[in-house]
């Protein structure tokens, strides 16, 4: 089997999470139970799981020249993620400030910071320089014009592009034109299509000349091929503890599967199994299975 080479053009953040039974209202101070820091950002999450799967992963992005940026750079290095096109900025690294209440409900403020400073030319240069590149993944936590530039370069050299439209924002026609796979969750599907993906008819009507997968949480995922064929993969029944980063685990694993020349259905099925395992553990990247664990799911 040839190398599975994947590039991620996207965000890298530090998640700062405070857990408190009751969250404060304006002007109030409350005492919380726990504070954690963790590696996050949709781009980095997807890169990390693809690396755990065994792909050769290249990250194209921008970190702060601060302690957060430094620790993300070290983490990429430790995981063998190529960082030739991970630049640094004087703008602080991106962070996600997360408050989780006693019911597990969260409120999140994302501050993109350095993630919004990725340069178009660097993204294009990165895509053009990666040997044997087959898959390029993007999300919506960086500027859309950067994803567009990277995908355009990727298509020009014959790569397959995967767009995870999260967090949802309106997508330009230009970006959709250079996207091969679009992978929304149920909420993003509703934003894109106007209806929740509750039945096959709604899913069939979503087809738009490209392949799509909708992730359905505890229901697994459904593939809508360009010709409207629907294929479902149910999720294994698990005790869900924390779903943070589950969607990213799916996308990164699916990309790895395609890069290994698995069929799309097999890649989706592996994605579901890996993502469902991550919801049984806390955190985003901290919940991701190791390569040895993933091998037992393949
Ligand atoms: P998040 O925003 O929490 O990272 P998401 O909304 O992007 O997730 P989901 O569709 O909720 O993505 O889940 C992605 C995948 O994770 C699913 O396809 C499934 O494999 C797995 N998953 C999520 N929730 C559950 C659950 N309760 N039980 C089993 N598997 C789950």
py3Dmol code that shows the C-alpha trace and the ligand (Angstrom):
import py3Dmol

protein = """\
ATOM      1  CA  UNK A   1       0.000   0.000   0.000  1.00  0.00           C
ATOM      2  CA  UNK A   2       1.276   3.497  -0.848  1.00  0.00           C
ATOM      3  CA  UNK A   3       1.602   6.256   1.699  1.00  0.00           C
ATOM      4  CA  UNK A   4      -1.615   7.957   2.808  1.00  0.00           C
ATOM      5  CA  UNK A   5      -0.683  11.626   2.528  1.00  0.00           C
ATOM      6  CA  UNK A   6      -3.133  14.142   3.975  1.00  0.00           C
ATOM      7  CA  UNK A   7      -2.890  17.930   4.365  1.00  0.00           C
ATOM      8  CA  UNK A   8      -5.048  19.930   6.750  1.00  0.00           C
ATOM      9  CA  UNK A   9      -5.440  23.668   6.163  1.00  0.00           C
ATOM     10  CA  UNK A  10      -7.019  24.901   9.339  1.00  0.00           C
ATOM     11  CA  UNK A  11      -7.166  26.091  12.904  1.00  0.00           C
ATOM     12  CA  UNK A  12      -5.155  25.118  15.959  1.00  0.00           C
ATOM     13  CA  UNK A  13      -6.370  26.319  19.341  1.00  0.00           C
ATOM     14  CA  UNK A  14      -5.936  25.764  23.024  1.00  0.00           C
ATOM     15  CA  UNK A  15      -9.156  24.830  24.830  1.00  0.00           C
ATOM     16  CA  UNK A  16      -9.432  26.474  28.257  1.00  0.00           C
ATOM     17  CA  UNK A  17     -12.306  24.748  29.997  1.00  0.00           C
ATOM     18  CA  UNK A  18     -13.914  25.695  33.305  1.00  0.00           C
ATOM     19  CA  UNK A  19     -16.464  23.327  34.848  1.00  0.00           C
ATOM     20  CA  UNK A  20     -18.951  24.813  37.354  1.00  0.00           C
ATOM     21  CA  UNK A  21     -22.324  23.568  38.601  1.00  0.00           C
ATOM     22  CA  UNK A  22     -23.916  26.960  37.898  1.00  0.00           C
ATOM     23  CA  UNK A  23     -22.446  29.437  35.454  1.00  0.00           C
ATOM     24  CA  UNK A  24     -22.174  33.083  36.563  1.00  0.00           C
ATOM     25  CA  UNK A  25     -24.511  35.771  35.295  1.00  0.00           C
ATOM     26  CA  UNK A  26     -23.238  39.299  34.549  1.00  0.00           C
ATOM     27  CA  UNK A  27     -21.460  40.776  37.544  1.00  0.00           C
ATOM     28  CA  UNK A  28     -21.477  37.495  39.500  1.00  0.00           C
ATOM     29  CA  UNK A  29     -18.513  35.414  40.653  1.00  0.00           C
ATOM     30  CA  UNK A  30     -18.944  31.689  41.278  1.00  0.00           C
ATOM     31  CA  UNK A  31     -16.573  28.958  42.335  1.00  0.00           C
ATOM     32  CA  UNK A  32     -16.023  26.149  39.842  1.00  0.00           C
ATOM     33  CA  UNK A  33     -14.959  22.502  40.227  1.00  0.00           C
ATOM     34  CA  UNK A  34     -12.318  21.960  37.585  1.00  0.00           C
ATOM     35  CA  UNK A  35     -10.191  23.740  35.012  1.00  0.00           C
ATOM     36  CA  UNK A  36      -8.453  21.981  32.135  1.00  0.00           C
ATOM     37  CA  UNK A  37      -6.291  23.029  29.217  1.00  0.00           C
ATOM     38  CA  UNK A  38      -6.308  20.875  26.115  1.00  0.00           C
ATOM     39  CA  UNK A  39      -5.271  20.846  22.486  1.00  0.00           C
ATOM     40  CA  UNK A  40      -8.156  21.740  20.187  1.00  0.00           C
ATOM     41  CA  UNK A  41      -9.142  23.635  17.063  1.00  0.00           C
ATOM     42  CA  UNK A  42     -10.975  21.735  14.354  1.00  0.00           C
ATOM     43  CA  UNK A  43      -8.027  21.716  11.955  1.00  0.00           C
ATOM     44  CA  UNK A  44      -5.567  20.424  14.532  1.00  0.00           C
ATOM     45  CA  UNK A  45      -8.056  17.835  15.834  1.00  0.00           C
ATOM     46  CA  UNK A  46      -8.556  16.414  12.337  1.00  0.00           C
ATOM     47  CA  UNK A  47      -4.803  16.408  11.674  1.00  0.00           C
ATOM     48  CA  UNK A  48      -4.080  14.627  14.951  1.00  0.00           C
ATOM     49  CA  UNK A  49      -6.601  11.828  14.434  1.00  0.00           C
ATOM     50  CA  UNK A  50      -5.392  11.287  10.851  1.00  0.00           C
ATOM     51  CA  UNK A  51      -1.842  10.987  12.242  1.00  0.00           C
ATOM     52  CA  UNK A  52      -3.038   8.528  14.925  1.00  0.00           C
ATOM     53  CA  UNK A  53      -4.601   6.476  12.118  1.00  0.00           C
ATOM     54  CA  UNK A  54      -1.208   6.257  10.432  1.00  0.00           C
ATOM     55  CA  UNK A  55      -1.421   8.921   7.707  1.00  0.00           C
ATOM     56  CA  UNK A  56       1.499  11.168   6.771  1.00  0.00           C
ATOM     57  CA  UNK A  57      -0.029  14.471   7.853  1.00  0.00           C
ATOM     58  CA  UNK A  58       0.978  18.003   6.883  1.00  0.00           C
ATOM     59  CA  UNK A  59      -0.540  20.914   8.783  1.00  0.00           C
ATOM     60  CA  UNK A  60      -0.851  24.316   7.134  1.00  0.00           C
ATOM     61  CA  UNK A  61      -1.720  26.997   9.658  1.00  0.00           C
ATOM     62  CA  UNK A  62      -0.578  29.752  11.963  1.00  0.00           C
ATOM     63  CA  UNK A  63       0.240  29.702  15.663  1.00  0.00           C
ATOM     64  CA  UNK A  64       0.982  32.485  18.106  1.00  0.00           C
ATOM     65  CA  UNK A  65       4.556  33.167  19.076  1.00  0.00           C
ATOM     66  CA  UNK A  66       3.428  32.554  22.660  1.00  0.00           C
ATOM     67  CA  UNK A  67       3.371  29.654  25.118  1.00  0.00           C
ATOM     68  CA  UNK A  68       0.159  28.220  23.640  1.00  0.00           C
ATOM     69  CA  UNK A  69       1.591  28.285  20.121  1.00  0.00           C
ATOM     70  CA  UNK A  70       4.798  26.745  21.416  1.00  0.00           C
ATOM     71  CA  UNK A  71       3.029  23.843  23.084  1.00  0.00           C
ATOM     72  CA  UNK A  72       0.908  23.122  19.979  1.00  0.00           C
ATOM     73  CA  UNK A  73       4.084  23.138  17.857  1.00  0.00           C
ATOM     74  CA  UNK A  74       5.679  20.670  20.290  1.00  0.00           C
ATOM     75  CA  UNK A  75       2.598  18.453  20.167  1.00  0.00           C
ATOM     76  CA  UNK A  76       2.649  18.371  16.340  1.00  0.00           C
ATOM     77  CA  UNK A  77       6.322  17.508  16.502  1.00  0.00           C
ATOM     78  CA  UNK A  78       5.740  14.708  19.006  1.00  0.00           C
ATOM     79  CA  UNK A  79       3.039  13.225  16.770  1.00  0.00           C
ATOM     80  CA  UNK A  80       5.172  13.453  13.623  1.00  0.00           C
ATOM     81  CA  UNK A  81       2.875  16.008  11.957  1.00  0.00           C
ATOM     82  CA  UNK A  82       4.825  17.911   9.320  1.00  0.00           C
ATOM     83  CA  UNK A  83       4.913  21.608  10.265  1.00  0.00           C
ATOM     84  CA  UNK A  84       6.928  23.102   7.393  1.00  0.00           C
ATOM     85  CA  UNK A  85       3.964  25.381   6.692  1.00  0.00           C
ATOM     86  CA  UNK A  86       2.990  26.140  10.257  1.00  0.00           C
ATOM     87  CA  UNK A  87       3.944  29.802  10.612  1.00  0.00           C
ATOM     88  CA  UNK A  88       4.096  31.941  13.735  1.00  0.00           C
ATOM     89  CA  UNK A  89       2.552  35.331  14.446  1.00  0.00           C
ATOM     90  CA  UNK A  90       2.862  38.081  17.051  1.00  0.00           C
ATOM     91  CA  UNK A  91      -0.914  37.877  17.378  1.00  0.00           C
ATOM     92  CA  UNK A  92      -1.811  35.551  20.271  1.00  0.00           C
ATOM     93  CA  UNK A  93      -2.594  31.920  19.487  1.00  0.00           C
ATOM     94  CA  UNK A  94      -6.255  31.027  18.954  1.00  0.00           C
ATOM     95  CA  UNK A  95      -8.118  29.950  22.078  1.00  0.00           C
ATOM     96  CA  UNK A  96     -11.511  28.497  22.895  1.00  0.00           C
ATOM     97  CA  UNK A  97     -12.840  29.636  26.271  1.00  0.00           C
ATOM     98  CA  UNK A  98     -15.300  26.948  27.321  1.00  0.00           C
ATOM     99  CA  UNK A  99     -17.713  26.997  30.282  1.00  0.00           C
ATOM    100  CA  UNK A 100     -19.414  23.707  31.113  1.00  0.00           C
ATOM    101  CA  UNK A 101     -22.290  23.671  33.607  1.00  0.00           C
ATOM    102  CA  UNK A 102     -23.525  20.890  35.892  1.00  0.00           C
ATOM    103  CA  UNK A 103     -25.743  19.476  33.120  1.00  0.00           C
ATOM    104  CA  UNK A 104     -22.815  19.218  30.685  1.00  0.00           C
ATOM    105  CA  UNK A 105     -24.168  22.131  28.610  1.00  0.00           C
ATOM    106  CA  UNK A 106     -21.427  24.364  27.306  1.00  0.00           C
ATOM    107  CA  UNK A 107     -20.934  27.978  26.279  1.00  0.00           C
ATOM    108  CA  UNK A 108     -17.926  28.717  24.140  1.00  0.00           C
ATOM    109  CA  UNK A 109     -16.129  31.865  23.038  1.00  0.00           C
ATOM    110  CA  UNK A 110     -13.612  31.300  20.260  1.00  0.00           C
ATOM    111  CA  UNK A 111     -10.927  33.882  19.711  1.00  0.00           C
ATOM    112  CA  UNK A 112      -9.314  33.017  16.368  1.00  0.00           C
ATOM    113  CA  UNK A 113      -6.132  35.062  16.970  1.00  0.00           C
ATOM    114  CA  UNK A 114      -3.259  33.862  14.780  1.00  0.00           C
ATOM    115  CA  UNK A 115      -5.555  31.434  12.919  1.00  0.00           C
ATOM    116  CA  UNK A 116      -6.987  34.393  10.978  1.00  0.00           C
ATOM    117  CA  UNK A 117      -3.557  35.376   9.725  1.00  0.00           C
ATOM    118  CA  UNK A 118      -2.750  32.386   7.547  1.00  0.00           C
ATOM    119  CA  UNK A 119      -1.453  33.793   4.264  1.00  0.00           C
ATOM    120  CA  UNK A 120      -2.944  32.717   0.957  1.00  0.00           C
ATOM    121  CA  UNK A 121       0.440  32.414  -0.753  1.00  0.00           C
ATOM    122  CA  UNK A 122       1.796  30.193   2.031  1.00  0.00           C
ATOM    123  CA  UNK A 123      -1.256  27.923   1.857  1.00  0.00           C
ATOM    124  CA  UNK A 124      -0.857  27.530  -1.916  1.00  0.00           C
ATOM    125  CA  UNK A 125       2.886  26.998  -1.609  1.00  0.00           C
ATOM    126  CA  UNK A 126       2.270  24.380   1.080  1.00  0.00           C
ATOM    127  CA  UNK A 127      -0.228  22.434  -1.016  1.00  0.00           C
ATOM    128  CA  UNK A 128       2.023  22.559  -4.077  1.00  0.00           C
ATOM    129  CA  UNK A 129       5.113  21.381  -2.205  1.00  0.00           C
ATOM    130  CA  UNK A 130       3.797  18.210  -0.511  1.00  0.00           C
ATOM    131  CA  UNK A 131       4.970  15.086  -2.277  1.00  0.00           C
ATOM    132  CA  UNK A 132       2.356  12.422  -3.135  1.00  0.00           C
ATOM    133  CA  UNK A 133      -0.428  14.480  -1.560  1.00  0.00           C
ATOM    134  CA  UNK A 134      -3.824  12.871  -2.087  1.00  0.00           C
ATOM    135  CA  UNK A 135      -6.333  14.453   0.333  1.00  0.00           C
ATOM    136  CA  UNK A 136      -6.778  18.055   1.528  1.00  0.00           C
ATOM    137  CA  UNK A 137      -9.150  18.873   4.407  1.00  0.00           C
ATOM    138  CA  UNK A 138     -10.612  22.279   5.373  1.00  0.00           C
ATOM    139  CA  UNK A 139     -13.101  23.643   7.933  1.00  0.00           C
ATOM    140  CA  UNK A 140     -14.564  27.061   8.765  1.00  0.00           C
ATOM    141  CA  UNK A 141     -12.371  28.227  11.654  1.00  0.00           C
ATOM    142  CA  UNK A 142      -9.997  30.068   9.319  1.00  0.00           C
ATOM    143  CA  UNK A 143     -10.799  32.625   6.625  1.00  0.00           C
ATOM    144  CA  UNK A 144     -12.754  31.044   3.786  1.00  0.00           C
ATOM    145  CA  UNK A 145     -10.530  32.708   1.172  1.00  0.00           C
ATOM    146  CA  UNK A 146      -7.579  30.675   2.493  1.00  0.00           C
ATOM    147  CA  UNK A 147      -9.494  27.390   2.251  1.00  0.00           C
ATOM    148  CA  UNK A 148     -10.572  28.394  -1.270  1.00  0.00           C
ATOM    149  CA  UNK A 149      -6.970  29.103  -2.309  1.00  0.00           C
ATOM    150  CA  UNK A 150      -5.731  25.813  -0.828  1.00  0.00           C
ATOM    151  CA  UNK A 151      -8.546  23.739  -2.388  1.00  0.00           C
ATOM    152  CA  UNK A 152      -8.047  25.405  -5.785  1.00  0.00           C
ATOM    153  CA  UNK A 153      -4.346  24.485  -5.684  1.00  0.00           C
ATOM    154  CA  UNK A 154      -5.262  20.983  -4.478  1.00  0.00           C
ATOM    155  CA  UNK A 155      -7.710  20.403  -7.344  1.00  0.00           C
ATOM    156  CA  UNK A 156      -5.176  21.714  -9.873  1.00  0.00           C
ATOM    157  CA  UNK A 157      -2.803  18.909  -8.850  1.00  0.00           C
ATOM    158  CA  UNK A 158      -5.505  16.220  -8.780  1.00  0.00           C
ATOM    159  CA  UNK A 159      -6.101  15.895  -5.023  1.00  0.00           C
ATOM    160  CA  UNK A 160      -9.451  15.122  -3.403  1.00  0.00           C
ATOM    161  CA  UNK A 161     -10.802  17.904  -1.176  1.00  0.00           C
ATOM    162  CA  UNK A 162     -12.979  17.466   1.925  1.00  0.00           C
ATOM    163  CA  UNK A 163     -14.834  20.393   3.482  1.00  0.00           C
ATOM    164  CA  UNK A 164     -16.239  20.179   6.999  1.00  0.00           C
ATOM    165  CA  UNK A 165     -18.458  23.298   7.113  1.00  0.00           C
ATOM    166  CA  UNK A 166     -18.019  23.832  10.850  1.00  0.00           C
ATOM    167  CA  UNK A 167     -18.729  26.077  12.619  1.00  0.00           C
ATOM    168  CA  UNK A 168     -21.323  26.828   9.971  1.00  0.00           C
ATOM    169  CA  UNK A 169     -20.939  29.886   7.804  1.00  0.00           C
ATOM    170  CA  UNK A 170     -22.318  30.637   4.374  1.00  0.00           C
ATOM    171  CA  UNK A 171     -20.148  28.933   1.748  1.00  0.00           C
ATOM    172  CA  UNK A 172     -19.163  30.684  -1.457  1.00  0.00           C
ATOM    173  CA  UNK A 173     -20.030  29.074  -4.795  1.00  0.00           C
ATOM    174  CA  UNK A 174     -16.313  29.208  -5.649  1.00  0.00           C
ATOM    175  CA  UNK A 175     -15.452  27.105  -2.611  1.00  0.00           C
ATOM    176  CA  UNK A 176     -18.214  24.576  -3.314  1.00  0.00           C
ATOM    177  CA  UNK A 177     -16.932  24.283  -6.898  1.00  0.00           C
ATOM    178  CA  UNK A 178     -13.540  23.012  -5.661  1.00  0.00           C
ATOM    179  CA  UNK A 179     -14.979  20.775  -2.905  1.00  0.00           C
ATOM    180  CA  UNK A 180     -15.306  17.029  -3.620  1.00  0.00           C
ATOM    181  CA  UNK A 181     -16.765  15.942  -0.276  1.00  0.00           C
ATOM    182  CA  UNK A 182     -18.825  18.035   2.087  1.00  0.00           C
ATOM    183  CA  UNK A 183     -19.292  16.653   5.619  1.00  0.00           C
ATOM    184  CA  UNK A 184     -21.780  18.568   7.792  1.00  0.00           C
ATOM    185  CA  UNK A 185     -23.285  17.436  11.103  1.00  0.00           C
ATOM    186  CA  UNK A 186     -27.075  17.627  11.543  1.00  0.00           C
ATOM    187  CA  UNK A 187     -27.114  21.307  12.515  1.00  0.00           C
ATOM    188  CA  UNK A 188     -24.856  22.331   9.656  1.00  0.00           C
ATOM    189  CA  UNK A 189     -26.948  20.216   7.270  1.00  0.00           C
ATOM    190  CA  UNK A 190     -30.005  22.210   8.353  1.00  0.00           C
ATOM    191  CA  UNK A 191     -28.163  25.466   7.702  1.00  0.00           C
ATOM    192  CA  UNK A 192     -27.137  24.258   4.242  1.00  0.00           C
ATOM    193  CA  UNK A 193     -30.393  22.591   3.240  1.00  0.00           C
ATOM    194  CA  UNK A 194     -33.111  24.233   5.338  1.00  0.00           C
ATOM    195  CA  UNK A 195     -34.304  20.966   6.935  1.00  0.00           C
ATOM    196  CA  UNK A 196     -32.913  18.491   9.452  1.00  0.00           C
ATOM    197  CA  UNK A 197     -31.706  15.199   7.869  1.00  0.00           C
ATOM    198  CA  UNK A 198     -34.600  13.182   9.278  1.00  0.00           C
ATOM    199  CA  UNK A 199     -35.419  10.925   6.314  1.00  0.00           C
ATOM    200  CA  UNK A 200     -34.033   9.546   3.053  1.00  0.00           C
ATOM    201  CA  UNK A 201     -36.098  11.871   0.886  1.00  0.00           C
ATOM    202  CA  UNK A 202     -34.594  14.954   2.505  1.00  0.00           C
ATOM    203  CA  UNK A 203     -31.120  13.417   2.154  1.00  0.00           C
ATOM    204  CA  UNK A 204     -31.676  12.551  -1.527  1.00  0.00           C
ATOM    205  CA  UNK A 205     -32.753  16.118  -2.237  1.00  0.00           C
ATOM    206  CA  UNK A 206     -29.491  17.366  -0.759  1.00  0.00           C
ATOM    207  CA  UNK A 207     -27.435  15.877  -3.584  1.00  0.00           C
ATOM    208  CA  UNK A 208     -25.728  18.616  -5.476  1.00  0.00           C
ATOM    209  CA  UNK A 209     -23.360  16.861  -7.852  1.00  0.00           C
ATOM    210  CA  UNK A 210     -20.877  16.056  -5.108  1.00  0.00           C
ATOM    211  CA  UNK A 211     -20.529  13.396  -2.475  1.00  0.00           C
ATOM    212  CA  UNK A 212     -21.675  14.206   1.028  1.00  0.00           C
ATOM    213  CA  UNK A 213     -21.681  12.575   4.418  1.00  0.00           C
ATOM    214  CA  UNK A 214     -23.883  13.781   7.246  1.00  0.00           C
ATOM    215  CA  UNK A 215     -22.772  12.774  10.741  1.00  0.00           C
ATOM    216  CA  UNK A 216     -25.751  11.927  12.923  1.00  0.00           C
ATOM    217  CA  UNK A 217     -24.321  11.692  16.458  1.00  0.00           C
ATOM    218  CA  UNK A 218     -25.471   8.498  18.168  1.00  0.00           C
ATOM    219  CA  UNK A 219     -27.090   7.421  14.868  1.00  0.00           C
ATOM    220  CA  UNK A 220     -23.716   7.214  13.089  1.00  0.00           C
ATOM    221  CA  UNK A 221     -23.387   8.702   9.614  1.00  0.00           C
ATOM    222  CA  UNK A 222     -25.016   8.648   6.198  1.00  0.00           C
ATOM    223  CA  UNK A 223     -23.379   8.925   2.804  1.00  0.00           C
ATOM    224  CA  UNK A 224     -25.227  10.625  -0.044  1.00  0.00           C
ATOM    225  CA  UNK A 225     -23.419   9.858  -3.276  1.00  0.00           C
ATOM    226  CA  UNK A 226     -23.381  12.329  -6.156  1.00  0.00           C
ATOM    227  CA  UNK A 227     -26.121  10.286  -7.861  1.00  0.00           C
ATOM    228  CA  UNK A 228     -28.358  10.270  -4.778  1.00  0.00           C
ATOM    229  CA  UNK A 229     -27.646   6.771  -3.394  1.00  0.00           C
ATOM    230  CA  UNK A 230     -28.002   6.688   0.398  1.00  0.00           C
ATOM    231  CA  UNK A 231     -25.770   4.453   2.552  1.00  0.00           C
ATOM    232  CA  UNK A 232     -26.082   4.443   6.326  1.00  0.00           C
ATOM    233  CA  UNK A 233     -23.533   3.333   8.930  1.00  0.00           C
ATOM    234  CA  UNK A 234     -25.009   3.005  12.423  1.00  0.00           C
ATOM    235  CA  UNK A 235     -22.851   3.921  15.416  1.00  0.00           C
ATOM    236  CA  UNK A 236     -21.986   1.312  18.031  1.00  0.00           C
ATOM    237  CA  UNK A 237     -23.924   1.761  21.293  1.00  0.00           C
ATOM    238  CA  UNK A 238     -21.605   3.410  23.774  1.00  0.00           C
ATOM    239  CA  UNK A 239     -21.787   5.279  27.062  1.00  0.00           C
ATOM    240  CA  UNK A 240     -21.304   8.857  25.790  1.00  0.00           C
ATOM    241  CA  UNK A 241     -19.352  10.964  28.286  1.00  0.00           C
ATOM    242  CA  UNK A 242     -18.123  13.924  26.206  1.00  0.00           C
ATOM    243  CA  UNK A 243     -18.714  14.395  22.471  1.00  0.00           C
ATOM    244  CA  UNK A 244     -16.190  17.234  22.064  1.00  0.00           C
ATOM    245  CA  UNK A 245     -14.111  16.643  18.944  1.00  0.00           C
ATOM    246  CA  UNK A 246     -16.176  13.633  17.779  1.00  0.00           C
ATOM    247  CA  UNK A 247     -17.082  15.217  14.455  1.00  0.00           C
ATOM    248  CA  UNK A 248     -13.406  16.057  13.882  1.00  0.00           C
ATOM    249  CA  UNK A 249     -12.411  12.475  14.705  1.00  0.00           C
ATOM    250  CA  UNK A 250     -14.834  11.301  12.032  1.00  0.00           C
ATOM    251  CA  UNK A 251     -13.552  13.716   9.371  1.00  0.00           C
ATOM    252  CA  UNK A 252      -9.846  13.026   9.992  1.00  0.00           C
ATOM    253  CA  UNK A 253     -10.357   9.263  10.025  1.00  0.00           C
ATOM    254  CA  UNK A 254     -12.501   9.347   6.885  1.00  0.00           C
ATOM    255  CA  UNK A 255      -9.782  11.364   5.125  1.00  0.00           C
ATOM    256  CA  UNK A 256      -7.190   8.779   6.170  1.00  0.00           C
ATOM    257  CA  UNK A 257      -9.440   6.033   4.794  1.00  0.00           C
ATOM    258  CA  UNK A 258      -9.790   7.723   1.414  1.00  0.00           C
ATOM    259  CA  UNK A 259      -6.033   8.403   1.319  1.00  0.00           C
ATOM    260  CA  UNK A 260      -5.469   4.633   1.808  1.00  0.00           C
ATOM    261  CA  UNK A 261      -7.763   3.952  -1.154  1.00  0.00           C
ATOM    262  CA  UNK A 262     -10.480   2.403   0.980  1.00  0.00           C
ATOM    263  CA  UNK A 263     -13.953   2.657  -0.533  1.00  0.00           C
ATOM    264  CA  UNK A 264     -15.904   5.670   0.743  1.00  0.00           C
ATOM    265  CA  UNK A 265     -18.286   3.330   2.617  1.00  0.00           C
ATOM    266  CA  UNK A 266     -15.390   1.552   4.354  1.00  0.00           C
ATOM    267  CA  UNK A 267     -13.748   4.890   5.198  1.00  0.00           C
ATOM    268  CA  UNK A 268     -17.065   6.130   6.641  1.00  0.00           C
ATOM    269  CA  UNK A 269     -17.488   2.974   8.667  1.00  0.00           C
ATOM    270  CA  UNK A 270     -13.986   3.315  10.168  1.00  0.00           C
ATOM    271  CA  UNK A 271     -14.724   7.008  10.855  1.00  0.00           C
ATOM    272  CA  UNK A 272     -17.865   6.111  12.788  1.00  0.00           C
ATOM    273  CA  UNK A 273     -16.114   3.441  14.854  1.00  0.00           C
ATOM    274  CA  UNK A 274     -13.221   5.761  15.767  1.00  0.00           C
ATOM    275  CA  UNK A 275     -15.501   8.755  16.508  1.00  0.00           C
ATOM    276  CA  UNK A 276     -17.814   6.669  18.677  1.00  0.00           C
ATOM    277  CA  UNK A 277     -14.871   5.518  20.771  1.00  0.00           C
ATOM    278  CA  UNK A 278     -13.823   9.154  21.376  1.00  0.00           C
ATOM    279  CA  UNK A 279     -17.175  10.086  22.949  1.00  0.00           C
ATOM    280  CA  UNK A 280     -16.513   7.655  25.793  1.00  0.00           C
ATOM    281  CA  UNK A 281     -13.580   9.820  26.931  1.00  0.00           C
ATOM    282  CA  UNK A 282     -13.187  13.467  28.026  1.00  0.00           C
ATOM    283  CA  UNK A 283     -11.811  16.264  25.876  1.00  0.00           C
ATOM    284  CA  UNK A 284     -11.052  16.675  22.175  1.00  0.00           C
ATOM    285  CA  UNK A 285      -7.588  15.373  21.220  1.00  0.00           C
ATOM    286  CA  UNK A 286      -7.192  13.844  24.681  1.00  0.00           C
ATOM    287  CA  UNK A 287     -10.073  11.476  23.792  1.00  0.00           C
ATOM    288  CA  UNK A 288      -8.525  10.194  20.566  1.00  0.00           C
ATOM    289  CA  UNK A 289      -7.539   6.513  20.375  1.00  0.00           C
ATOM    290  CA  UNK A 290      -3.947   5.493  19.695  1.00  0.00           C
ATOM    291  CA  UNK A 291      -2.795   3.883  16.461  1.00  0.00           C
ATOM    292  CA  UNK A 292      -2.822   0.481  18.191  1.00  0.00           C
ATOM    293  CA  UNK A 293      -6.444   0.961  19.317  1.00  0.00           C
ATOM    294  CA  UNK A 294      -7.457   2.137  15.849  1.00  0.00           C
ATOM    295  CA  UNK A 295      -5.817  -0.933  14.315  1.00  0.00           C
ATOM    296  CA  UNK A 296      -8.197  -3.096  16.342  1.00  0.00           C
ATOM    297  CA  UNK A 297     -11.149  -1.207  14.803  1.00  0.00           C
ATOM    298  CA  UNK A 298      -9.973  -1.498  11.177  1.00  0.00           C
TER     299      UNK A 298
END
"""
ligand_1 = """\
31
LIG
P -19.007 17.522 18.072
O -19.447 18.904 17.637
O -19.551 17.112 19.404
O -17.571 17.282 17.887
P -20.443 16.774 15.731
O -21.790 17.345 16.003
O -19.572 17.470 14.778
O -19.690 16.484 17.081
P -21.702 14.218 15.541
O -22.544 14.017 14.350
O -22.394 14.505 16.835
O -20.612 15.292 15.193
O -20.809 12.920 15.810
C -19.779 12.492 14.940
C -19.593 11.001 15.113
O -19.280 10.724 16.489
C -20.824 10.179 14.803
O -20.873 9.858 13.422
C -20.627 8.956 15.698
O -19.735 8.042 15.081
C -19.909 9.537 16.913
N -20.864 9.854 18.003
C -21.278 11.071 18.420
N -22.150 10.979 19.453
C -22.285 9.653 19.710
C -23.030 8.883 20.672
N -23.829 9.464 21.580
N -22.911 7.532 20.631
C -22.117 6.907 19.728
N -21.397 7.586 18.799
C -21.469 8.922 18.788
"""
view = py3Dmol.view(width=600, height=400)
view.addModel(protein, "pdb")
view.setStyle({"model": 0}, {"cartoon": {"style": "trace"}})
view.addModel(ligand_1, "xyz")
view.setStyle({"model": 1}, {"stick": {}})
view.zoomTo()
view.show()
